[in-house]
Amino acid sequence: MPEFDDLRTPTQARAHKTRAALVTAAQAEFADAGYASTTAKSIAKRAGVSTGSFYQYFVDKDAVLRELAQARQMALLSSVVGELAAGPATVGATVSPGAGITPELRAAIQQRLTAVVDQVVLHHREDPRFHAVVTERRMADSTLDALTTAGERALVEKTAELLGRWGHAGDCLATAFILFGMVEGAVHAHVLGHPIVDDNRFRDALVDAVVRLALPG
């Protein structure tokens, strides 16, 4: 089989390596140069391949940006759900709506929420410049916005499910959406903006606010 066909066949190791190099290069290029200055040519150059190679795998730079954004969001969702699942069995206990919550369950939930906030902060801090590009670009890219919104919706729905188990007496879905916005907005301000307290004070205050809104009693 001709070498050119090998390069274009997704099942070939060389093709996987080239594609992976382009994805890695794209994230670095978006972070360093910003959305407007990043091009297929600059991504290919950083990856050490031809511009033509880029177009064998991606229609344009938006396609690779969407893939990167979705992969990062799925990783965050997995880590958040994983942190909650890693907690003691009491964290998944079901409490009757409006019923009092035991100190043991409250402490267990607060511990897991602390781990969740740490994961969200880490996610934003891993590559803040790339995260800023995605945040800005979704306002102009309806496809990227739809992908991001779907991931956010999944996280909100998972949170609503947990609120129901924990005996939240109010509108679980609406409260989950408010909690998501509160955590996301606070982390953005702390990590991507200009923080006014250290990480520990920020985390503890945010977890306390979440617990007060989320848990009964």
Residue pairs with C-beta under 8 A, 6 or more apart in sequence:
6 12
6 14
6 15
7 14
7 15
7 18
7 53
7 56
8 15
8 56
9 15
10 16
10 19
18 47
18 49
18 53
18 57
19 57
21 47
21 48
21 49
22 43
22 44
22 47
22 49
22 53
22 54
22 57
22 58
22 64
23 64
23 67
23 68
24 47
25 43
25 44
25 46
25 47
26 38
26 43
26 61
26 64
26 65
26 68
27 68
27 127
27 130
28 46
29 38
29 42
29 43
29 46
30 38
30 65
30 68
30 129
30 130
30 133
31 127
31 129
31 130
31 133
32 129
33 42
34 133
35 65
35 133
35 136
35 137
38 61
39 61
40 51
40 54
40 55
40 58
40 60
40 61
41 51
41 54
43 54
43 61
43 64
44 50
44 51
44 53
44 54
45 51
47 53
47 54
58 64
62 141
62 143
62 144
65 133
65 134
65 137
65 141
65 144
66 141
66 143
66 144
66 147
68 130
68 134
69 134
69 138
69 144
69 147
69 148
70 147
70 148
70 151
72 123
72 131
72 134
73 147
73 148
73 151
73 152
74 151
75 123
76 119
76 120
76 123
76 151
77 151
77 154
77 155
77 158
79 119
79 123
80 116
80 119
80 120
80 155
80 158
81 158
83 112
83 115
83 116
83 119
84 91
84 112
84 116
84 162
86 112
86 115
87 108
87 109
87 111
87 112
87 115
88 108
90 104
90 105
90 108
91 105
91 108
91 109
91 112
92 165
93 105
93 165
93 166
94 165
94 167
95 101
95 105
95 165
95 166
95 167
95 216
96 167
97 164
97 167
97 168
97 169
97 216
98 167
98 169
98 216
99 167
99 216
100 216
100 217
101 166
101 167
101 215
101 216
101 217
105 166
106 211
106 215
106 217
109 166
109 211
109 215
110 207
110 211
113 207
113 210
113 211
114 203
114 204
114 207
117 183
117 187
117 203
117 206
117 207
117 210
118 203
120 183
120 184
120 187
121 187
121 190
121 191
121 199
121 202
121 203
124 131
124 187
124 188
124 191
124 192
125 191
128 191
128 192
131 192
132 192
134 144
134 148
135 188
135 192
137 144
138 144
138 145
138 148
139 145
152 180
155 180
156 173
156 176
156 177
156 180
157 173
157 176
159 176
159 179
159 180
160 172
160 173
160 175
160 176
161 172
163 172
163 175
163 176
163 214
164 172
166 214
166 215
166 216
167 215
167 216
168 175
168 214
168 215
168 216
169 216
175 213
175 214
178 213
179 210
179 213
179 214
182 206
182 209
182 210
182 213
183 206
183 210
186 202
186 206
187 206
189 195
190 199
190 202
195 202
197 205
